[in-house]
Structure formats: C-alpha cells, structure tokens
Amino acid sequence: MATRSSKAEDLNRAIGAECPAALSMLSARGRAIYFPYAGILGQSAEAKGKKYNATIGIALEEDKTPMRLACLMKPLAVDPAKVLPYAPSFGLPELRARWKELMLEKNPGLKGKAVSLPVVTQALTHGLAVAAYLFLEAGEEILFPEPYWDNYDLLFGVSFGARVTTFPCYAGGGFDVAGLRRVLAARRGGKIALLLNFPNNPTGYTPTESEMAGLAEALAEEAAQGSRIVAIIDDAYFGLVYEPGVARDSLFARIADAHPNLLAVKVDGATKEDYVWGLRVGFISFAAKGAGLEALAALEDKAAGSVRALISNCSHLSQTLLLEAFKSGDYAREKRAKHEVLKHRYEVLKREIETHPEYARSFAPLPYNSGYFMCLKPAPGLDAEKLRRRLLEKYDTGLIAMQGLLRIAFSSVPAGDLPTIVRNVHLACEEGRGGA
Ligand SMILES: Cc1ncc(COP(=O)(O)O)c(C=O)c1O
C-alpha cells in the first residue's frame, strides 16, 4: 500500500508537471495533504452494493435505510437517505457539477478555460481556511485591500499565523489599481498571496469594468515579471451588482488562464447569493494557465483531504436542499426577485444621501455599488465608535463601527427605514460636533 508521503508526492508530481508555480506555493501542510482513497473511505466505496456491507460508519435500520428518529425527520419532507448519511468529503457529485455549470453561466468568460470541479466547503469561511491551509505558511504574508472583513484577521493572522498586510482599496472614486501594481512590484520575484473580495464587505464596492480589466492585467503582468501569485478570490456576494458599468463577472474568470505563475483560487458559495446563511455550503475551485485535468484534480484531492482531516465532510442535508433548489424551475426567477429587493434598498439609500447635501458635513460615503453593505466615513473629528454608541443609546439605531467607518447593512433593513437610519447618523454626527 502506498505510504502517506508517496500519496502526497503523487499529487505534488501531478501539480508540478502542469503548474510548477502552484506546487512551489503550497505550504508544508499543503504539500503533505492528500485524499485518503485507500483508507476507510476507499474500502467503504469498494464494498458499496455488496449484499453484506459492514463498512459504513453510520447506523442503518433493519431494512437498510438510514436509522432515524421520527421526530427529527417529521419537519423534513426529504428522503432520509438524502440527508442523514455522510456526504462525500468532496461534496455531493451532482451539486459540484451543478455549481460549476452555474459558475460558467454566471461567468461566460470562463468558457473553454480549465477549471477544477468545485470542492464543497462548510461555507465560505471554511473555504478560505482551506485556501490558507493549502497555501499559507505561518509567518508568510497575505495581502488584501483595506477596508476588509475583520474575520480575515482571525482566520489568516491568528489561526494560520500569516502576516497580514493591507493596502488602500481606493484612489479617488474607484479601486486603486495602480496602488496594487506598486504593492505587487515591491514583492517582485517571490511568492505573493493576495486576497480580493468583490462585492466587498464592508464597502459594498465592486470594480468597474475597466478597473476589473486593469486588475486582471496587473496580476498577469506581475506574474510575467517572475512573481508567483496565489490570488484568492472571495466571491461571497457574487452577482449582487446594482449599477451599470460595474463588472458582473468574477476576477477569477479573468485570471483563470492568464499566466502559469498565477494560480486563481475561487472561494464562493450559497451563503449570501442564495440567502442561506445557516445552511453552510460553500465551494473552493482552482485554475491556472497550464493546469490541466491532472493538476486540477490533484488540487481538488488536496482540498478534499483538508476537509476530511478537519471536518470530515459538510452537511448532507444542506447540500441536498440546495441541489433541490437549483433543480427547481422557480430558482432563477425567485433569485432575481430577491436581487431586486436588495437593489431597491441600495437605490433608496443612495437617493437619501444624494438628495441631502447637508449630510456632507457629517460623513462621506465610500464608493459603493453592490453587495449587502456600504460605509460612511465620519467627518474629521468624529469618532465612529462614539457615533455607534450614540446611535444605539439615543437613536434606537444599530450600525457596525469598524476601521474608522460606520457600516450600514442595507441588506437587512426594510427600504422604508433606510432614510431614517441615514438621518439618524447625520443627527448623531451633528450632536458629536456640538460636543454633546
Ligand atoms: C467577505 C466575506 N467573505 C466570507 C464570508 C463568510 O461567509 P460564510 O458565512 O459563508 O462563511 C463573509 C461573511 O460575512 C464575508 O463577508
């Protein structure tokens, strides 16, 4: 039987043969991980369909259906076999295939490019953790624009020991592509781990068409200069774009076959796009110029090996519910309708700010055009945390204060309440300026 290290070496060889840069960017953990086909999982698979099969680590009824408590199944109008047994560590094959199809529909630019089959993760946080597991060594740097989702600190910094370096997201009214170019050039020749998230949490910003093209170009050109780049694309809020001229596709699609030194890692999922925050279904996918079926399958094995090692597999119930929804004839229409609800809230909020020039004395909105959120930068001399407290105590209004900003989650507020919230922020700012 192959030893642990020889199984990992086989995967490393497959990756290295097609994409040496990807192999060189794996962490020690990433190099060592493999999928244990030959262990309990493999032996169970071989026994599948046998008359006498005592390999499965779940309990079955006398009729060989999954053992179950009736009270637990009652609210679930689903076949117990589709929810109670373990799902594969890679995720349900049909769900993986469907998610990839959807990814191609949502990103026509991916047509004809080699992309791995998505591996199911326990939603996006875990997908990002799998990326960190595979590609980040303790002490290595990970770069992302600021402002950023604060859990990145806990995930990449505290949990994986990476060195978090941020750079400003904006220059003027848009994404600072030139700034990113400088950040990359300063690291030329080495390994660069970069994380980009659009639509962004907390800013609600997605690059315009030309900025997105500029970003893809900047990454490809830096790779061509000899840097090896692992670009982790956090697409949590994918599709929630509300303005014309803003990129509709993922940066992943634009860099999927850009350069052999540029490994694109897409972390996405149903959480925000399909409004299923508690189901916990996400995906991780890979692409790089030159990486063909063998290397991509080896990366899938490594991702699934990491799933197997840390959480074994993801919720079968959640995956089944999602797959049923994807198969439903109502899915696309219902999803569009929810998109319209969020877009309307975005428009109401934007109109409120635009039609009240006096608010400029209190705060400036950071550029926003998509997603769940937007941020207000309090005027000089005003402190976001003090404003947050004042809003809670005097205005019955809860916002998030982070990185010197006030974040409004318009996704979670009925449209009619949004003008009041913005006005309350203004009033709290006026009070703050008055020294109250
Ligand atoms: C930018 C970003 N990435 C990832 C996540 C994590 O999503 P999930 O709930 O699927 O783990 C969030 C959640 O707020 C997020 O805002």
The ligand as an SDF file (V2000), in Angstrom:
LIG
                    3D

 16 16  0  0  0  0  0  0  0  0999 V2000
  -16.3090   38.8920    2.5400 C   0  0  0  0  0  0  0  0  0  0  0  0
  -16.8240   37.6810    3.2200 C   0  0  0  0  0  0  0  0  0  0  0  0
  -16.2400   36.5070    2.9730 N   0  0  0  0  0  0  0  0  0  0  0  0
  -16.6580   35.3770    3.5760 C   0  0  0  0  0  0  0  0  0  0  0  0
  -17.7020   35.4090    4.4730 C   0  0  0  0  0  0  0  0  0  0  0  0
  -18.0850   34.1410    5.1400 C   0  0  0  0  0  0  0  0  0  0  0  0
  -19.2510   33.6020    4.6780 O   0  0  0  0  0  0  0  0  0  0  0  0
  -19.8580   32.2590    5.2570 P   0  0  0  0  0  0  0  0  0  0  0  0
  -20.9590   32.6630    6.1810 O   0  0  0  0  0  0  0  0  0  0  0  0
  -20.3330   31.5340    4.0550 O   0  0  0  0  0  0  0  0  0  0  0  0
  -18.7870   31.5150    5.9820 O   0  0  0  0  0  0  0  0  0  0  0  0
  -18.3390   36.6140    4.7710 C   0  0  0  0  0  0  0  0  0  0  0  0
  -19.4160   36.6450    5.7570 C   0  0  0  0  0  0  0  0  0  0  0  0
  -19.8370   37.6520    6.2650 O   0  0  0  0  0  0  0  0  0  0  0  0
  -17.8820   37.7720    4.1220 C   0  0  0  0  0  0  0  0  0  0  0  0
  -18.4510   38.9580    4.3670 O   0  0  0  0  0  0  0  0  0  0  0  0
  1  2  1  0
  2  3  1  0
  2 15  2  0
  3  4  2  0
  4  5  1  0
  5  6  1  0
  5 12  2  0
  6  7  1  0
  7  8  1  0
  8  9  2  0
  8 10  1  0
  8 11  1  0
 12 13  1  0
 12 15  1  0
 13 14  2  0
 15 16  1  0
M  END
$$$$
